[in-house]
């Protein structure tokens, strides 16, 4: 969490935060800061420096174009990975979160003695997942930021061979074939590769 005022550089097309620059010195004894303690910062100079020095920042910018990098000062606490900049208001907002569920209407599942979802590991049974976005209050969002970047993976990041579809209810549908003789619990998550939304909670399945 950033607790000191900082200069936030972001993609002005997507709102993605690209870089932060702390702007205040803090008195180590009193833990206080004042406007007089503000570090001299030339935002354009910092922008030029990070654009030239950090190729990863440019790669994450729309069209890999430094002219799409904007900046703004913020004096509020925020978690870098949880937030983005709202393009209209230019304010910090929480990223939407992915929700991943087994579609029980299309997938026959049982619970084992540990309460874990159990599906036959026969290499043929189709496991149907549905994925959707919610805002910070848990309300469903139908508009996806870069929906092509939303992927189903094992929770450690390994890819899953999957068929991906969309429906009119605002869900992304994933279909996989149950693996054969998978001896351990499989854990799945929905990820957003361009980091415009938060990853889902883990979904556990035993294939028996």
Secondary structure by P-SEA (a helix, b strand, c coil): ccccbbbbbbccccccccccccccccccccccccccccccccaaaaaaaaaaccaaaaaaccccccccbbbbbbccccccccbbbcccccbbbbcbbbbbbcccccbbbbbcccccccccccccbbbbbbbbccccccccccccccccccccccccccccccccccccccbbbbbbccccccccbbbbbbbcccccbbbbcbbbbbcc
